[in-house]
Amino acid sequence: MDDFQKLLLQNKAWAQDQLESDPTYFNRLAEIQKPEFLWIGCSDSRVPANEVTYTEPGEIFVHRNIANMVVNTDLNMLSVLQYAVEVLKVKHVMVVGHYGCGGVKAATTNQNFGLLNKWLRNIKDVYRLHKNELDIIPDIDRRVNRLVELNVIEQVYNLAKTTIIQKAWHFHQRPSLHGCVFGLDNGILKELIQLDHNFQLDPLYRYEFSEKEGETDS
Ligand code: CO
């Protein structure tokens, strides 16, 4: 049996197990989702949103990319963010990085990764902002892990710079933004930063909204 056939069999076993522990499981799952959280995490296979938070399907809306980036030209991320904030009306948006992140580590090297260079460039820009602090950390792994933290914080600021978040803060005083880092060695999510609608964003990045725009908000 090949790996993929094995995966499909495991899926059947999982579905059976769910039904045995709760015969109404899939009836409930088929109902409309009402998650309170948007999770923007790393694609790394070791940081699955539901498993590490003991949440069920339906509780967390998830977007994952390499190194949990919030890039302001990324239509995929922005579409997920807009849907989560304006339609699902989530209360919390969390950026979740993890120590030992391969994407962050790759961005600290001079290796040519081809297309991936364009994505990792965003992380190199975060390094440049904190170059003085990072350059003096002698141990490479410790330096990468500090960059993981600084990158998470920068991506939370990037969320605050979007019109999607600013509009929701202006008209609805939600969601709150959280930056967390996950420890692969202990399984713990540590919160590094939290911002809400009272956050004083650099005026350069602020947008003005008319009351009319509030009416069109879903
Ligand atoms: Co990663």
Boltz pocket constraint, residues with backbone or C-beta under 6 A from the ligand:
constraints:
  - pocket:
      binder: B
      contacts: [[A, 42], [A, 43], [A, 44], [A, 66], [A, 67], [A, 98], [A, 100], [A, 101], [A, 102], [A, 103], [A, 104]]
      max_distance: 6.0
